[in-house]
Amino acid sequence: DLPVPGRELSGVHFAMEFLHANTKSLLDSNLKDGNYISAKGKKVVVIGGGDTGTDCIGTSIRHGCSSIVNLELLPEPPRTRAAGNPWPQWPRIFRVDYGHQEAASKFGKDPRSYEVMTKRFVGDEHGVVKGLEIVRVHWEKDAIGKFSFKEVEGSEEIIEADLVLLAMGFLGPESTLPEKLGLERDNRSNLKAEYGRFSTNVEGIFAAGDCRRGQSLVVWAISEGRQAAAQVDNYLMKDENDVMISTERPEESTKTQDSNRQAVMT
């Protein structure tokens, strides 16, 4: 979410709310039932990039929006791989997707604007969004190599908007729980946990999915969640197996150990 002043105004929606309603109405009635959030004739602002933001851009254009702006907090990616993004990592480079192409074709330019932060939503007397106050930001590395941003003084401005779609990406896990539990983080603020084991620096605490690997696809979260669950099961069953083995006769103990060993190996 984006908890800034004016968030409650009518016309500010989550991207998935917008996209899901559009898809359902499209499949049910080819948009004839009207059960979707229409961008027709509206000045649309999409906050956040990535695939979700691109889908919001493309869908808004198909609805017939009067303008489209895409605000991104992060800096514009490089055109080629940076030194810190070698193969076989996924290349974090500037890409032009279908939504950007369609926007450029209809409105004459790429809709994206980088290093921009939304300060507040501006509404009219009826509680309907009419614009956003934004400010430019500049990203810098601190002494330990962690990126943070600062507002550019005097860069505030108001941009018009009739429809705002929130499609923000993932900057890192919430800090409250990791700080209270004393969990170590990497230089991207993700929880440090070895892939395959998923155990953190605190015994009995495991991490998987986006909080460990960073923003990624849901299939990765599902995969890591299943693998981590198996590691949690191994951890919880370890002491119980030890107790069972110690109370059995020697021959039963050997059978149990062999069975457990085979189960772990497979």
N, C-alpha and C positions, 0 to 999 in steps of 0.2 A: 504494500500500500504506500501512499504518499501522504503522510499526516501533516499537512501544512494548512494554514488558514484558508477557509473556503472549500475544503474537501467535501463538505456535505452538500454543496450546490448541485442542483439538478443539471444534468448534462455531463457530469464527470463519472465515467464508468471504468470498471476493470476491462482489460482487453478480452479476456476469456468470456466475460458476460456478453460482450458485443459479438464476438466471433461465434460462440455457441448458439446464440439466439438466431443469428443470420443463417447458419448452416441448417438448423432445425426447420426454420421457416422455408428455406430454399427447398429442402427435401420434401417437406409436407405439402407445400402449395406453390412452389416457385415464387415465393415472397408475396403471394396474393393475400394471405391471411393477416398481414400487417403485424405479426407477432415478433418483431425484431426492432433493434435500435437503428433508425434510419440516419444516414449521413447525407441524404440528398439536399443539395443547396446549402450545406453547412460549411463553416470554416473549421476544419478538423485539425486538432493537434494530437499527435501520438507521442507519448513520453516513454522513451526506451526503444532500443534497437533490437537486433536479433530477429529470429524467424517470426516470433509473435508480432513484433512491431511491423515487419514487412507484410504480414497477412492483414493487419489492420489498415495499412496504406492501400494495398490492393483492393480490399473489400470496400473501403470508403470511396475509392475512385469508381468502382463498379456501381455504387449507389448513386453517384453523380454529385460528389462534394464540390463546393465552389473553390476550395483551396485545401492544401495539405501541408503540414509542417511536422517534421520528426525531430524531436529533441533528444539528445544523447548526453549523459553526464560525462562519460569517458572521452578521452582524446580520440581523434581520428586514427584508425589503424594505419600502419605503414603499407606501402604498395608491395613490398617484398618482405620476406621473413626478417625479423630482427635477430640480433646475435643471441638473445636469450630465448629464442623460439626455434631451435634446430629440429631437423628431422630426427625421429619419427613423430614428434609432437604435431598436433593439429595446427596448421598454419594460421596464425592470427594476423590476417592481412585484410586490407580494404577490399570489399566485395560489392558488386552491383547486382542485386537480386531483381526478381520480376516486378515487385512493387515499386522499386526505385526507377526502373526503366519506364514503367507505365506513368509514374508521376512526371518524369522528365519529358515524356512524349506529350502529355496533356498540358502541363503547366510550364514547360520550357526549362526546368532545372531539377536537379536532385533535391529531394525534400529534406535531407538530413542537415542538422546543425549540431556540431560537437562542442563538448565542454560547456554545457549550459545546465544550470540548475533552476528548478522552479521554486520560487519563494512563497507564492500564494496564488490562489485562484480568485478572480474578481467576478462578482455577480451583479445582477441588476436588482431593482426593488422587489422583484418577484422571486428571488432566490434561484435564478437561472444563470449559469456561467456565461460570461461574456468576454473573458480574457484571462491571461496569466501574467503575473509579474515574474520575470526571469532575470538571471544574473550570469555573467560569464565567469568561469572558474579556470584556474591554472593548476595542473598536477605537478607535484614534485616528490622526489625521493627523500626520506629522512635519513638519519645517521645509520640506521640498521637496514636500510634498503626497502623500507615499506613505503608505498605510494600514499599520498594524501593530497587533498586539493585545498586551495584558498580562493576566496572570491576576488574577482578583479574589481577594484574600487572604481565606482562611477560607471559601471557597465549595465546597471539595471535598466530594464525597459518593459513596457507592456505590449503583449501581442494579442490580437483578437482571436477568439475561439467560441464557437457555438457547441462544439462537441469535443471532449477531452477523453482520450483512451489511455489508460495506464498499463504499459507493457514493459515495466522496468525489469532489468536483469538482476543477477545475483552478485552482490559485492562481497559476500562473506557471511558466515553464520553469525547469529546473535551472540554478543559478547558476555551477557550476564551469566549464563550457565557455565561456559568454559572458565570464566574467571573465578567463580565460586568453587568449582571442582579442581582448579589448578591444572587444567589441560593445556599441553603445549600446542603451539600453532606454527605453521610455516610462514614464509615471507608474504604469502597472499592472504593471511589470516585464517586459512582453513585448518581444521584440526589435524594434528600429525598422527597418522595411524598407517602402519605398513599394509599395502595392498595384499590381500590373501589372508592376513591374520586379523586386521582391523582393530587390534588392541591399541589403546592409547598409552600414554606414560603413566596413567593411574590404573592400578590393577582393578579389573572387573568392569571397566568402562570401555566400550567399543564405539567406533565411529564408522559410518558408511554413507555413500551417496554424495550429494552436493556439499555437505558440510566437511567432507574429507577430500574430495577430488576437485571441488569447485563447480561452477555452473556447467551442467551437462544435460544429456538427454535422459528422459524418464526410464528408458530401458537399462541404462547404466545404474540408476538408483535401485531399480528392481533387482538387477543382478547382484549388486553389492549387498543389498539388504538380505538376500537369500544366503549369500556366502557368509555374511557377518552373523546371521542367525545360527548357522552351523557352528561357527567358532564360539558363540555364546553358549550353545548347547554343550560343546566339548568342555568349556570352562566350568559350567555348572555341574556337569556329570562327573568331573574328575574326582572330586572328594568322595562322592557316593560310590564310584567304582572302587576306589581304594579301600573303603570300609567293607564292601562286599567281598573283596579279595581276601582281606585279613581275617574274616570270619569263616571262610570256607576251608574244606580239607585241601591238602596240597594239590591232589589231582584235579579238583574242581577249580582251584585257583589258576592252574596252568591253562585249563580249557577256557576260562573266562578271559585271561590275558590274551590268549591266541585269538579268540573271537573279537576282542576289542581291537587288537592290532590289525586284523584283517579289515574291520570296519573302517578304521582310520585310513588305511592304505587305499581303500576303494573310494 
